[in-house]
């Protein structure tokens, strides 16, 4: 499995279809059904904003899934010191690659950091 950054908004929209429709099927008052053109345009705008990055997992040159990350900088203020925050906004795996553990490394890494005393000391607001 290879993880690479992408700005291919059409590919991301295609990979989003299954998870977006699952959300719509289960929570139609909150989520809209997948609409490829609008979603591709949204990904394009978000990735051009400079505060987001998307990565895809590839296996044998076929996209297996994606993750969309947002970055937020909080300047020193009366409440907190300077902070840089990474937010995992979206993660989806193509149905052909589900239940094979492809994203397990990301989740395991996050859980390991959340239990680390050093990480909590340096980032007390993370992973509550």
N, CA, C and O atoms as a GROMACS GRO file, in nm:
protein
  512
    1UNK      N    1   0.085  -0.117   0.000
    1UNK     CA    2   0.000   0.000   0.000
    1UNK      C    3   0.090   0.123   0.000
    1UNK      O    4   0.184   0.134   0.079
    2UNK      N    5   0.058   0.214  -0.089
    2UNK     CA    6   0.135   0.338  -0.101
    2UNK      C    7   0.041   0.455  -0.070
    2UNK      O    8  -0.070   0.460  -0.121
    3UNK      N    9   0.087   0.549   0.013
    3UNK     CA   10   0.010   0.669   0.047
    3UNK      C   11   0.073   0.787  -0.026
    3UNK      O   12   0.192   0.814  -0.011
    4UNK      N   13  -0.008   0.858  -0.106
    4UNK     CA   14   0.042   0.972  -0.183
    4UNK      C   15  -0.056   1.088  -0.171
    4UNK      O   16  -0.177   1.070  -0.160
    5UNK      N   17   0.000   1.209  -0.173
    5UNK     CA   18  -0.085   1.328  -0.172
    5UNK      C   19  -0.151   1.342  -0.308
    5UNK      O   20  -0.093   1.306  -0.411
    6UNK      N   21  -0.274   1.394  -0.309
    6UNK     CA   22  -0.344   1.417  -0.435
    6UNK      C   23  -0.421   1.548  -0.431
    6UNK      O   24  -0.462   1.594  -0.325
    7UNK      N   25  -0.439   1.606  -0.547
    7UNK     CA   26  -0.526   1.722  -0.565
    7UNK      C   27  -0.632   1.690  -0.669
    7UNK      O   28  -0.699   1.779  -0.721
    8UNK      N   29  -0.647   1.561  -0.700
    8UNK     CA   30  -0.743   1.515  -0.801
    8UNK      C   31  -0.883   1.514  -0.741
    8UNK      O   32  -0.925   1.416  -0.681
    9UNK      N   33  -0.955   1.624  -0.759
    9UNK     CA   34  -1.086   1.641  -0.696
    9UNK      C   35  -1.188   1.541  -0.751
    9UNK      O   36  -1.278   1.499  -0.678
   10UNK      N   37  -1.176   1.503  -0.877
   10UNK     CA   38  -1.271   1.404  -0.934
   10UNK      C   39  -1.249   1.266  -0.871
   10UNK      O   40  -1.345   1.196  -0.841
   11UNK      N   41  -1.122   1.227  -0.852
   11UNK     CA   42  -1.092   1.100  -0.788
   11UNK      C   43  -1.145   1.099  -0.645
   11UNK      O   44  -1.205   1.001  -0.601
   12UNK      N   45  -1.123   1.207  -0.572
   12UNK     CA   46  -1.171   1.216  -0.434
   12UNK      C   47  -1.324   1.208  -0.429
   12UNK      O   48  -1.380   1.142  -0.341
   13UNK      N   49  -1.390   1.274  -0.521
   13UNK     CA   50  -1.537   1.268  -0.527
   13UNK      C   51  -1.584   1.125  -0.554
   13UNK      O   52  -1.681   1.079  -0.493
   14UNK      N   53  -1.517   1.056  -0.643
   14UNK     CA   54  -1.553   0.916  -0.671
   14UNK      C   55  -1.534   0.829  -0.547
   14UNK      O   56  -1.619   0.746  -0.515
   15UNK      N   57  -1.422   0.848  -0.477
   15UNK     CA   58  -1.394   0.769  -0.357
   15UNK      C   59  -1.491   0.803  -0.243
   15UNK      O   60  -1.514   0.721  -0.154
   16UNK      N   61  -1.546   0.922  -0.246
   16UNK     CA   62  -1.639   0.967  -0.142
   16UNK      C   63  -1.779   0.907  -0.158
   16UNK      O   64  -1.856   0.907  -0.062
   17UNK      N   65  -1.813   0.857  -0.275
   17UNK     CA   66  -1.951   0.818  -0.307
   17UNK      C   67  -2.011   0.719  -0.206
   17UNK      O   68  -2.121   0.743  -0.155
   18UNK      N   69  -1.943   0.612  -0.176
   18UNK     CA   70  -1.998   0.509  -0.088
   18UNK      C   71  -2.026   0.564   0.051
   18UNK      O   72  -2.134   0.542   0.106
   19UNK      N   73  -1.930   0.636   0.107
   19UNK     CA   74  -1.948   0.686   0.244
   19UNK      C   75  -2.052   0.797   0.249
   19UNK      O   76  -2.128   0.805   0.345
   20UNK      N   77  -2.056   0.882   0.148
   20UNK     CA   78  -2.157   0.989   0.146
   20UNK      C   79  -2.297   0.931   0.136
   20UNK      O   80  -2.388   0.975   0.207
   21UNK      N   81  -2.316   0.833   0.051
   21UNK     CA   82  -2.448   0.771   0.038
   21UNK      C   83  -2.486   0.691   0.163
   21UNK      O   84  -2.603   0.683   0.198
   22UNK      N   85  -2.386   0.632   0.231
   22UNK     CA   86  -2.416   0.562   0.356
   22UNK      C   87  -2.470   0.662   0.458
   22UNK      O   88  -2.569   0.636   0.526
   23UNK      N   89  -2.402   0.777   0.469
   23UNK     CA   90  -2.448   0.880   0.563
   23UNK      C   91  -2.590   0.927   0.527
   23UNK      O   92  -2.674   0.944   0.614
   24UNK      N   93  -2.614   0.949   0.398
   24UNK     CA   94  -2.748   0.993   0.354
   24UNK      C   95  -2.853   0.888   0.386
   24UNK      O   96  -2.961   0.920   0.436
   25UNK      N   97  -2.823   0.761   0.359
   25UNK     CA   98  -2.918   0.653   0.386
   25UNK      C   99  -2.954   0.644   0.534
   25UNK      O  100  -3.068   0.614   0.569
   26UNK      N  101  -2.857   0.670   0.620
   26UNK     CA  102  -2.881   0.656   0.764
   26UNK      C  103  -2.924   0.785   0.833
   26UNK      O  104  -2.991   0.781   0.937
   27UNK      N  105  -2.889   0.900   0.777
   27UNK     CA  106  -2.920   1.029   0.840
   27UNK      C  107  -2.965   1.130   0.734
   27UNK      O  108  -2.898   1.232   0.714
   28UNK      N  109  -3.076   1.105   0.666
   28UNK     CA  110  -3.118   1.191   0.554
   28UNK      C  111  -3.156   1.333   0.595
   28UNK      O  112  -3.161   1.422   0.510
   29UNK      N  113  -3.182   1.356   0.721
   29UNK     CA  114  -3.214   1.493   0.765
   29UNK      C  115  -3.088   1.577   0.782
   29UNK      O  116  -3.095   1.700   0.793
   30UNK      N  117  -2.973   1.511   0.785
   30UNK     CA  118  -2.846   1.581   0.805
   30UNK      C  119  -2.765   1.584   0.675
   30UNK      O  120  -2.712   1.688   0.637
   31UNK      N  121  -2.755   1.469   0.608
   31UNK     CA  122  -2.667   1.455   0.492
   31UNK      C  123  -2.744   1.453   0.361
   31UNK      O  124  -2.860   1.412   0.355
   32UNK      N  125  -2.677   1.496   0.257
   32UNK     CA  126  -2.732   1.495   0.121
   32UNK      C  127  -2.679   1.374   0.046
   32UNK      O  128  -2.574   1.321   0.080
   33UNK      N  129  -2.751   1.330  -0.058
   33UNK     CA  130  -2.699   1.219  -0.139
   33UNK      C  131  -2.576   1.266  -0.218
   33UNK      O  132  -2.559   1.385  -0.244
   34UNK      N  133  -2.494   1.171  -0.255
   34UNK     CA  134  -2.372   1.201  -0.332
   34UNK      C  135  -2.410   1.266  -0.464
   34UNK      O  136  -2.497   1.217  -0.536
   35UNK      N  137  -2.342   1.374  -0.496
   35UNK     CA  138  -2.360   1.443  -0.624
   35UNK      C  139  -2.219   1.476  -0.672
   35UNK      O  140  -2.157   1.570  -0.624
   36UNK      N  141  -2.171   1.399  -0.767
   36UNK     CA  142  -2.030   1.398  -0.804
   36UNK      C  143  -1.975   1.535  -0.843
   36UNK      O  144  -1.868   1.573  -0.797
   37UNK      N  145  -2.046   1.609  -0.927
   37UNK     CA  146  -1.995   1.737  -0.975
   37UNK      C  147  -1.978   1.837  -0.861
   37UNK      O  148  -1.874   1.902  -0.851
   38UNK      N  149  -2.077   1.849  -0.776
   38UNK     CA  150  -2.069   1.943  -0.665
   38UNK      C  151  -1.963   1.903  -0.564
   38UNK      O  152  -1.892   1.989  -0.511
   39UNK      N  153  -1.951   1.775  -0.538
   39UNK     CA  154  -1.851   1.728  -0.443
   39UNK      C  155  -1.710   1.747  -0.499
   39UNK      O  156  -1.620   1.786  -0.425
   40UNK      N  157  -1.690   1.720  -0.627
   40UNK     CA  158  -1.559   1.743  -0.689
   40UNK      C  159  -1.522   1.891  -0.682
   40UNK      O  160  -1.408   1.926  -0.654
   41UNK      N  161  -1.618   1.977  -0.708
   41UNK     CA  162  -1.593   2.122  -0.702
   41UNK      C  163  -1.556   2.162  -0.559
   41UNK      O  164  -1.466   2.244  -0.538
   42UNK      N  165  -1.626   2.105  -0.459
   42UNK     CA  166  -1.596   2.136  -0.319
   42UNK      C  167  -1.454   2.093  -0.284
   42UNK      O  168  -1.380   2.170  -0.221
   43UNK      N  169  -1.414   1.970  -0.323
   43UNK     CA  170  -1.278   1.924  -0.296
   43UNK      C  171  -1.176   2.018  -0.361
   43UNK      O  172  -1.075   2.051  -0.300
   44UNK      N  173  -1.203   2.060  -0.484
   44UNK     CA  174  -1.111   2.149  -0.554
   44UNK      C  175  -1.092   2.280  -0.477
   44UNK      O  176  -0.980   2.328  -0.459
   45UNK      N  177  -1.203   2.338  -0.431
   45UNK     CA  178  -1.196   2.464  -0.356
   45UNK      C  179  -1.123   2.447  -0.224
   45UNK      O  180  -1.039   2.529  -0.188
   46UNK      N  181  -1.153   2.341  -0.153
   46UNK     CA  182  -1.090   2.316  -0.023
   46UNK      C  183  -0.939   2.297  -0.039
   46UNK      O  184  -0.861   2.352   0.038
   47UNK      N  185  -0.899   2.220  -0.139
   47UNK     CA  186  -0.757   2.192  -0.158
   47UNK      C  187  -0.681   2.315  -0.208
   47UNK      O  188  -0.561   2.328  -0.184
   48UNK      N  189  -0.750   2.406  -0.276
   48UNK     CA  190  -0.686   2.530  -0.321
   48UNK      C  191  -0.674   2.632  -0.208
   48UNK      O  192  -0.599   2.728  -0.219
   49UNK      N  193  -0.747   2.612  -0.099
   49UNK     CA  194  -0.748   2.708   0.012
   49UNK      C  195  -0.615   2.718   0.085
   49UNK      O  196  -0.585   2.819   0.148
   50UNK      N  197  -0.534   2.612   0.076
   50UNK     CA  198  -0.404   2.613   0.141
   50UNK      C  199  -0.405   2.559   0.283
   50UNK      O  200  -0.298   2.542   0.342
   51UNK      N  201  -0.522   2.532   0.340
   51UNK     CA  202  -0.525   2.479   0.477
   51UNK      C  203  -0.576   2.335   0.481
   51UNK      O  204  -0.620   2.288   0.586
   52UNK      N  205  -0.570   2.266   0.368
   52UNK     CA  206  -0.615   2.126   0.362
   52UNK      C  207  -0.525   2.047   0.268
   52UNK      O  208  -0.467   2.101   0.174
   53UNK      N  209  -0.515   1.917   0.297
   53UNK     CA  210  -0.442   1.825   0.210
   53UNK      C  211  -0.520   1.695   0.204
   53UNK      O  212  -0.587   1.656   0.300
   54UNK      N  213  -0.511   1.630   0.090
   54UNK     CA  214  -0.576   1.501   0.072
   54UNK      C  215  -0.470   1.398   0.034
   54UNK      O  216  -0.376   1.427  -0.041
   55UNK      N  217  -0.486   1.279   0.086
   55UNK     CA  218  -0.397   1.168   0.055
   55UNK      C  219  -0.480   1.049   0.015
   55UNK      O  220  -0.588   1.025   0.069
   56UNK      N  221  -0.430   0.973  -0.082
   56UNK     CA  222  -0.496   0.849  -0.120
   56UNK      C  223  -0.404   0.733  -0.090
   56UNK      O  224  -0.281   0.745  -0.092
   57UNK      N  225  -0.466   0.621  -0.064
   57UNK     CA  226  -0.393   0.496  -0.051
   57UNK      C  227  -0.409   0.423  -0.183
   57UNK      O  228  -0.521   0.411  -0.234
   58UNK      N  229  -0.299   0.376  -0.239
   58UNK     CA  230  -0.302   0.304  -0.366
   58UNK      C  231  -0.247   0.163  -0.347
   58UNK      O  232  -0.150   0.142  -0.274
   59UNK      N  233  -0.309   0.070  -0.413
   59UNK     CA  234  -0.260  -0.067  -0.414
   59UNK      C  235  -0.263  -0.113  -0.558
   59UNK      O  236  -0.369  -0.115  -0.621
   60UNK      N  237  -0.148  -0.150  -0.610
   60UNK     CA  238  -0.135  -0.191  -0.751
   60UNK      C  239  -0.191  -0.083  -0.844
   60UNK      O  240  -0.264  -0.114  -0.939
   61UNK      N  241  -0.157   0.042  -0.818
   61UNK     CA  242  -0.197   0.158  -0.898
   61UNK      C  243  -0.348   0.185  -0.896
   61UNK      O  244  -0.397   0.262  -0.980
   62UNK      N  245  -0.423   0.125  -0.804
   62UNK     CA  246  -0.566   0.150  -0.792
   62UNK      C  247  -0.592   0.218  -0.658
   62UNK      O  248  -0.544   0.174  -0.554
   63UNK      N  249  -0.670   0.327  -0.662
   63UNK     CA  250  -0.700   0.402  -0.540
   63UNK      C  251  -0.789   0.319  -0.448
   63UNK      O  252  -0.896   0.274  -0.488
   64UNK      N  253  -0.741   0.300  -0.326
   64UNK     CA  254  -0.814   0.218  -0.228
   64UNK      C  255  -0.895   0.305  -0.132
   64UNK      O  256  -0.992   0.256  -0.073
   65UNK      N  257  -0.858   0.430  -0.114
   65UNK     CA  258  -0.930   0.517  -0.023
   65UNK      C  259  -0.860   0.650  -0.010
   65UNK      O  260  -0.757   0.675  -0.073
   66UNK      N  261  -0.917   0.737   0.072
   66UNK     CA  262  -0.858   0.869   0.090
   66UNK      C  263  -0.878   0.918   0.232
   66UNK      O  264  -0.962   0.868   0.307
   67UNK      N  265  -0.800   1.018   0.266
   67UNK     CA  266  -0.817   1.092   0.390
   67UNK      C  267  -0.800   1.241   0.356
   67UNK      O  268  -0.713   1.279   0.278
   68UNK      N  269  -0.885   1.324   0.418
   68UNK     CA  270  -0.880   1.469   0.399
   68UNK      C  271  -0.844   1.532   0.533
   68UNK      O  272  -0.912   1.509   0.633
   69UNK      N  273  -0.738   1.611   0.534
   69UNK     CA  274  -0.687   1.673   0.656
   69UNK      C  275  -0.698   1.824   0.647
   69UNK      O  276  -0.672   1.883   0.542
   70UNK      N  277  -0.737   1.886   0.756
   70UNK     CA  278  -0.739   2.032   0.766
   70UNK      C  279  -0.636   2.076   0.869
   70UNK      O  280  -0.615   2.008   0.970
   71UNK      N  281  -0.571   2.189   0.842
   71UNK     CA  282  -0.472   2.246   0.932
   71UNK      C  283  -0.526   2.378   0.985
   71UNK      O  284  -0.582   2.457   0.910
   72UNK      N  285  -0.508   2.400   1.114
   72UNK     CA  286  -0.554   2.524   1.174
   72UNK      C  287  -0.443   2.576   1.265
   72UNK      O  288  -0.388   2.502   1.347
   73UNK      N  289  -0.412   2.702   1.249
   73UNK     CA  290  -0.313   2.769   1.334
   73UNK      C  291  -0.388   2.862   1.429
   73UNK      O  292  -0.469   2.945   1.387
   74UNK      N  293  -0.361   2.846   1.558
   74UNK     CA  294  -0.419   2.935   1.658
   74UNK      C  295  -0.304   3.018   1.714
   74UNK      O  296  -0.208   2.964   1.770
   75UNK      N  297  -0.316   3.147   1.700
   75UNK     CA  298  -0.212   3.237   1.750
   75UNK      C  299  -0.223   3.251   1.902
   75UNK      O  300  -0.330   3.233   1.960
   76UNK      N  301  -0.111   3.281   1.963
   76UNK     CA  302  -0.107   3.306   2.107
   76UNK      C  303  -0.217   3.406   2.141
   76UNK      O  304  -0.232   3.510   2.076
   77UNK      N  305  -0.294   3.375   2.245
   77UNK     CA  306  -0.403   3.463   2.286
   77UNK      C  307  -0.421   3.450   2.438
   77UNK      O  308  -0.347   3.374   2.501
   78UNK      N  309  -0.516   3.520   2.498
   78UNK     CA  310  -0.533   3.512   2.644
   78UNK      C  311  -0.566   3.372   2.696
   78UNK      O  312  -0.555   3.348   2.816
   79UNK      N  313  -0.606   3.280   2.609
   79UNK     CA  314  -0.646   3.146   2.653
   79UNK      C  315  -0.540   3.040   2.632
   79UNK      O  316  -0.522   2.952   2.717
   80UNK      N  317  -0.469   3.047   2.518
   80UNK     CA  318  -0.374   2.941   2.483
   80UNK      C  319  -0.250   3.001   2.418
   80UNK      O  320  -0.252   3.113   2.367
   81UNK      N  321  -0.141   2.922   2.420
   81UNK     CA  322  -0.020   2.958   2.345
   81UNK      C  323  -0.042   2.921   2.198
   81UNK      O  324  -0.142   2.858   2.163
   82UNK      N  325   0.053   2.962   2.114
   82UNK     CA  326   0.046   2.924   1.972
   82UNK      C  327   0.022   2.774   1.959
   82UNK      O  328   0.082   2.694   2.031
   83UNK      N  329  -0.064   2.736   1.866
   83UNK     CA  330  -0.094   2.595   1.843
   83UNK      C  331  -0.112   2.570   1.694
   83UNK      O  332  -0.160   2.655   1.620
   84UNK      N  333  -0.072   2.451   1.654
   84UNK     CA  334  -0.101   2.403   1.519
   84UNK      C  335  -0.185   2.277   1.536
   84UNK      O  336  -0.144   2.184   1.606
   85UNK      N  337  -0.301   2.274   1.473
   85UNK     CA  338  -0.394   2.162   1.490
   85UNK      C  339  -0.414   2.093   1.356
   85UNK      O  340  -0.434   2.158   1.253
   86UNK      N  341  -0.409   1.961   1.359
   86UNK     CA  342  -0.438   1.879   1.243
   86UNK      C  343  -0.570   1.810   1.268
   86UNK      O  344  -0.586   1.740   1.368
   87UNK      N  345  -0.666   1.828   1.179
   87UNK     CA  346  -0.800   1.771   1.194
   87UNK      C  347  -0.824   1.670   1.082
   87UNK      O  348  -0.817   1.705   0.964
   88UNK      N  349  -0.854   1.546   1.119
   88UNK     CA  350  -0.892   1.446   1.019
   88UNK      C  351  -1.039   1.468   0.991
   88UNK      O  352  -1.124   1.436   1.075
   89UNK      N  353  -1.071   1.523   0.874
   89UNK     CA  354  -1.208   1.560   0.842
   89UNK      C  355  -1.285   1.445   0.777
   89UNK      O  356  -1.400   1.420   0.811
   90UNK      N  357  -1.220   1.376   0.685
   90UNK     CA  358  -1.287   1.268   0.613
   90UNK      C  359  -1.191   1.153   0.591
   90UNK      O  360  -1.071   1.172   0.572
   91UNK      N  361  -1.246   1.033   0.595
   91UNK     CA  362  -1.168   0.914   0.564
   91UNK      C  363  -1.264   0.814   0.503
   91UNK      O  364  -1.371   0.789   0.560
   92UNK      N  365  -1.229   0.756   0.390
   92UNK     CA  366  -1.315   0.657   0.326
   92UNK      C  367  -1.230   0.552   0.256
   92UNK      O  368  -1.121   0.582   0.207
   93UNK      N  369  -1.281   0.431   0.251
   93UNK     CA  370  -1.216   0.321   0.183
   93UNK      C  371  -1.311   0.268   0.076
   93UNK      O  372  -1.428   0.243   0.104
   94UNK      N  373  -1.260   0.252  -0.044
   94UNK     CA  374  -1.339   0.197  -0.154
   94UNK      C  375  -1.390   0.058  -0.114
   94UNK      O  376  -1.316  -0.018  -0.052
   95UNK      N  377  -1.514   0.024  -0.149
   95UNK     CA  378  -1.569  -0.108  -0.111
   95UNK      C  379  -1.482  -0.227  -0.148
   95UNK      O  380  -1.481  -0.327  -0.076
   96UNK      N  381  -1.408  -0.219  -0.259
   96UNK     CA  382  -1.321  -0.330  -0.300
   96UNK      C  383  -1.206  -0.354  -0.202
   96UNK      O  384  -1.144  -0.460  -0.203
   97UNK      N  385  -1.178  -0.255  -0.116
   97UNK     CA  386  -1.064  -0.264  -0.025
   97UNK      C  387  -1.105  -0.262   0.123
   97UNK      O  388  -1.018  -0.260   0.210
   98UNK      N  389  -1.233  -0.263   0.150
   98UNK     CA  390  -1.278  -0.257   0.289
   98UNK      C  391  -1.250  -0.387   0.363
   98UNK      O  392  -1.238  -0.494   0.302
   99UNK      N  393  -1.240  -0.376   0.495
   99UNK     CA  394  -1.218  -0.489   0.585
   99UNK      C  395  -1.087  -0.563   0.558
   99UNK      O  396  -1.077  -0.684   0.579
  100UNK      N  397  -0.986  -0.488   0.511
  100UNK     CA  398  -0.855  -0.548   0.486
  100UNK      C  399  -0.746  -0.480   0.569
  100UNK      O  400  -0.629  -0.512   0.555
  101UNK      N  401  -0.785  -0.386   0.657
  101UNK     CA  402  -0.690  -0.323   0.748
  101UNK      C  403  -0.603  -0.214   0.688
  101UNK      O  404  -0.500  -0.181   0.745
  102UNK      N  405  -0.642  -0.158   0.573
  102UNK     CA  406  -0.557  -0.060   0.507
  102UNK      C  407  -0.538   0.069   0.586
  102UNK      O  408  -0.433   0.131   0.577
  103UNK      N  409  -0.637   0.110   0.664
  103UNK     CA  410  -0.625   0.233   0.742
  103UNK      C  411  -0.589   0.205   0.886
  103UNK      O  412  -0.584   0.297   0.967
  104UNK      N  413  -0.564   0.081   0.920
  104UNK     CA  414  -0.535   0.043   1.057
  104UNK      C  415  -0.414   0.118   1.113
  104UNK      O  416  -0.414   0.155   1.231
  105UNK      N  417  -0.313   0.143   1.033
  105UNK     CA  418  -0.194   0.214   1.081
  105UNK      C  419  -0.225   0.355   1.126
  105UNK      O  420  -0.168   0.402   1.224
  106UNK      N  421  -0.314   0.423   1.057
  106UNK     CA  422  -0.351   0.559   1.096
  106UNK      C  423  -0.424   0.557   1.229
  106UNK      O  424  -0.392   0.636   1.318
  107UNK      N  425  -0.520   0.470   1.244
  107UNK     CA  426  -0.598   0.462   1.368
  107UNK      C  427  -0.508   0.419   1.483
  107UNK      O  428  -0.513   0.479   1.591
  108UNK      N  429  -0.428   0.317   1.463
  108UNK     CA  430  -0.339   0.268   1.568
  108UNK      C  431  -0.245   0.378   1.614
  108UNK      O  432  -0.223   0.396   1.734
  109UNK      N  433  -0.191   0.452   1.520
  109UNK     CA  434  -0.099   0.560   1.553
  109UNK      C  435  -0.170   0.666   1.636
  109UNK      O  436  -0.114   0.716   1.734
  110UNK      N  437  -0.292   0.702   1.600
  110UNK     CA  438  -0.368   0.803   1.674
  110UNK      C  439  -0.396   0.754   1.815
  110UNK      O  440  -0.379   0.830   1.911
  111UNK      N  441  -0.438   0.628   1.829
  111UNK     CA  442  -0.467   0.574   1.962
  111UNK      C  443  -0.341   0.570   2.048
  111UNK      O  444  -0.347   0.599   2.168
  112UNK      N  445  -0.229   0.534   1.989
  112UNK     CA  446  -0.103   0.528   2.064
  112UNK      C  447  -0.068   0.668   2.114
  112UNK      O  448  -0.029   0.683   2.230
  113UNK      N  449  -0.081   0.770   2.032
  113UNK     CA  450  -0.051   0.907   2.073
  113UNK      C  451  -0.145   0.953   2.184
  113UNK      O  452  -0.103   1.023   2.276
  114UNK      N  453  -0.273   0.913   2.175
  114UNK     CA  454  -0.370   0.961   2.274
  114UNK      C  455  -0.341   0.904   2.412
  114UNK      O  456  -0.381   0.964   2.512
  115UNK      N  457  -0.273   0.789   2.421
  115UNK     CA  458  -0.241   0.729   2.550
  115UNK      C  459  -0.105   0.774   2.603
  115UNK      O  460  -0.070   0.745   2.718
  116UNK      N  461  -0.029   0.844   2.523
  116UNK     CA  462   0.105   0.885   2.562
  116UNK      C  463   0.101   1.002   2.659
  116UNK      O  464   0.042   1.106   2.627
  117UNK      N  465   0.162   0.989   2.778
  117UNK     CA  466   0.167   1.102   2.873
  117UNK      C  467   0.237   1.224   2.814
  117UNK      O  468   0.196   1.337   2.840
  118UNK      N  469   0.341   1.202   2.735
  118UNK     CA  470   0.412   1.314   2.673
  118UNK      C  471   0.321   1.388   2.576
  118UNK      O  472   0.319   1.512   2.574
  119UNK      N  473   0.245   1.314   2.497
  119UNK     CA  474   0.156   1.378   2.400
  119UNK      C  475   0.048   1.458   2.473
  119UNK      O  476   0.018   1.570   2.433
  120UNK      N  477  -0.011   1.401   2.576
  120UNK     CA  478  -0.115   1.474   2.651
  120UNK      C  479  -0.058   1.597   2.718
  120UNK      O  480  -0.126   1.700   2.726
  121UNK      N  481   0.065   1.588   2.766
  121UNK     CA  482   0.127   1.704   2.829
  121UNK      C  483   0.144   1.818   2.728
  121UNK      O  484   0.118   1.934   2.759
  122UNK      N  485   0.186   1.784   2.609
  122UNK     CA  486   0.211   1.886   2.507
  122UNK      C  487   0.085   1.928   2.434
  122UNK      O  488   0.080   2.039   2.380
  123UNK      N  489  -0.016   1.844   2.431
  123UNK     CA  490  -0.140   1.871   2.356
  123UNK      C  491  -0.260   1.831   2.440
  123UNK      O  492  -0.328   1.734   2.406
  124UNK      N  493  -0.289   1.904   2.550
  124UNK     CA  494  -0.392   1.860   2.642
  124UNK      C  495  -0.533   1.857   2.584
  124UNK      O  496  -0.619   1.786   2.636
  125UNK      N  497  -0.559   1.931   2.478
  125UNK     CA  498  -0.694   1.933   2.423
  125UNK      C  499  -0.720   1.828   2.316
  125UNK      O  500  -0.830   1.822   2.261
  126UNK      N  501  -0.621   1.746   2.286
  126UNK     CA  502  -0.635   1.651   2.176
  126UNK      C  503  -0.684   1.515   2.224
  126UNK      O  504  -0.648   1.470   2.333
  127UNK      N  505  -0.765   1.451   2.143
  127UNK     CA  506  -0.809   1.313   2.161
  127UNK      C  507  -0.879   1.290   2.295
  127UNK      O  508  -0.847   1.195   2.366
  128UNK      N  509  -0.970   1.375   2.329
  128UNK     CA  510  -1.048   1.356   2.452
  128UNK      C  511  -1.154   1.254   2.432
  128UNK      O  512  -1.230   1.224   2.524
   0.00000   0.00000   0.00000
